Amino acid sequence: MLQKIVNGIAIASGVVSITVVGVAGYVFIRKDAIIDNVKSKVMESVLPSGLSGGLGGAIDLPTPEAQSPMAPPVGEGFGIPSF
């Protein structure tokens, strides 16, 4: 009777091990497709349906040339103060 219980546990352990290895292999092989699928679903849920094609030129950011003449130069740091 104890032998049957031990054999049942061994078979169940083997099935669980094979299942874990199979799922890990499937995810490893198809990881790029899974990531792309998740990205597309996130983008669909975040953006409204009209903007799903991309923003294009919808965001108007100032260029460094359009900066105020009184503003410190871009990329120059704080500079050395004159006393």
C-alpha positions in Angstrom: 0.0 0.0 0.0 2.8 2.5 0.9 4.5 1.6 -2.4 1.4 2.8 -4.4 1.4 6.1 -2.5 5.1 6.6 -3.2 4.6 5.8 -6.9 1.7 8.2 -7.1 3.7 11.0 -5.6 6.6 10.2 -8.0 4.3 10.4 -11.0 2.7 13.6 -9.8 6.1 15.1 -9.2 7.2 14.1 -12.7 4.1 15.7 -14.3 4.6 18.9 -12.4 8.3 19.0 -13.4 7.5 18.4 -17.0 4.8 21.1 -17.0 7.1 23.7 -15.4 9.9 23.0 -17.9 7.4 23.1 -20.8 5.9 26.4 -19.8 9.3 28.0 -19.2 10.5 26.8 -22.6 7.3 28.1 -24.3 7.7 31.5 -22.7 11.5 31.6 -23.5 10.9 30.8 -27.2 7.9 33.2 -27.6 9.1 36.0 -25.3 9.4 38.6 -28.1 5.9 37.9 -29.4 4.5 38.0 -25.8 6.2 41.4 -25.1 4.9 42.9 -28.4 1.4 41.7 -27.6 1.5 43.2 -24.1 2.9 46.5 -25.4 0.1 46.8 -28.0 -2.6 46.1 -25.4 -1.1 48.7 -23.1 -1.0 51.3 -25.8 -4.6 50.6 -26.8 -5.8 51.0 -23.2 -3.7 54.2 -22.5 -4.3 56.1 -25.7 -7.7 57.0 -27.1 -8.6 55.3 -30.4 -7.9 58.4 -32.5 -4.2 58.7 -31.3 -3.2 55.1 -31.7 -1.2 55.9 -34.9 1.3 58.0 -33.0 1.5 61.6 -32.0 3.4 62.9 -34.9 3.9 66.6 -34.6 1.2 67.1 -32.0 3.6 68.1 -29.3 5.2 71.5 -29.9 8.4 71.7 -27.9 10.6 74.8 -28.0 14.0 74.5 -29.8 17.2 75.8 -28.3 17.2 78.6 -30.9 13.8 79.8 -29.7 15.2 80.4 -26.2 15.0 83.8 -24.5 18.1 86.0 -24.9 18.2 86.4 -21.1 18.2 82.7 -20.4 21.6 81.0 -19.7 23.1 79.2 -22.6 22.0 75.5 -23.0 24.7 73.0 -22.0 27.0 75.7 -20.4 26.3 74.9 -16.8 26.3 77.6 -14.2 29.4 79.4 -15.4 31.8 81.5 -13.4 30.2 84.5 -11.7 31.7 87.9 -12.3 32.2 90.1 -9.3 
